[in-house]
Each structure stands twice: as structure tokens, then as C-alpha cells.
């Protein structure tokens, strides 16, 4: 399965991605939908998303920016300038409570060993315009990510991937944490990580071209 590709016209129409995200482990498509559209202008990369068929969305309780939101349900974007496999990339997470996590990642072995967090980006410094709204059995949101945060590539080439952590069962403990049994870890371009879910596999990131 080749890595996915997105071609955008700057200030053009939104591009709609495949709604059937795939398990990070084996690439099998899931039967619930994650709708994503993406567009670009001179200042921002705009991403709109819908995380559908989520029976337990109201159990998410994290609400503080740059807390470990990935321990519960999130929608994530990984992106870096250039078309090479990404050893350094930006990770952005948003949760159903509209809390944001922004960090830069160092992954010199491209996922063969554990990646490290280079640094967090403070919410006010990231200048990401964002929103998230919970509905019955779903949530949706928007991210407008400044190109100055991503780093503009002279040829309009980027590596990108989208992820979703989705709870698949109810949690009695209010401070619950996702694991491979209680949550699904799904991707737009599956990382094909094998037995254990893993998102940090830059060789499997898709390709974004902005003309």
C-alpha cells in the first residue's frame, strides 16, 4: 500500500480525504468514519474534521493545553516541510474539550527506536486557531495551523499524517487512560506498526503538495 498523497491549490478548494481511517497495526480499515478536509492559504493550513460514531465522547475530561491529551481521545496531525522521511516533525493534538497539545518531535531512527520530545510549544506561541464541539456520539473541530509554525517548504512539499484515538468501551474510572484493549488507534495513512499500535513511523507519513 503506497503512502497517501494530497494535492492542494493555495487559496483553492478544500480536499476531502478518505473517511475510512485504518488501524495503525495492520492497515485494516475501520467501519466508523473520520471525515477530514484540508485547504491552504498564505497564512494557514486549515483542517476540518469530524470524529463520528463515538459512544463515549463525554467521558473525556482533560481540558488543559499541553497536558498529556493522548491518554484519552484525540485527533492528531503530524507534519514537516520537505518530502523526505521526517526525522523532525510537528505534532498537534486536539481533544473533544478543545484542549490543544503542540510539540516538536525528534525521531532519528524513523521509528526503529523510541522517538523523543524536542520541546513543547506554548499555546499562545503556537498561534493555532482551533475549535472542538461535542455532539451526541460524535465530535468535530477545526485547526488553522500557521505556516510559520510548520515551516514553509520552497517547493511546497510536506510530509503529513492524521490520527485518531477512539475509545471503544466505557470507563468507570474518571481518570481513565487509553490502551490497546480499550481504544482504537487509527490513521489516515496506516503506520503498519505490527503487534502494538504506534503513530511515530515517519516512513509511512503521506505526502502533501501545495501549489
Order of alpha helices (4+ residues) and beta strands (2+ residues): beta-beta-beta-beta-beta-beta-beta-beta-beta-alpha-beta-beta-alpha-beta-beta-beta
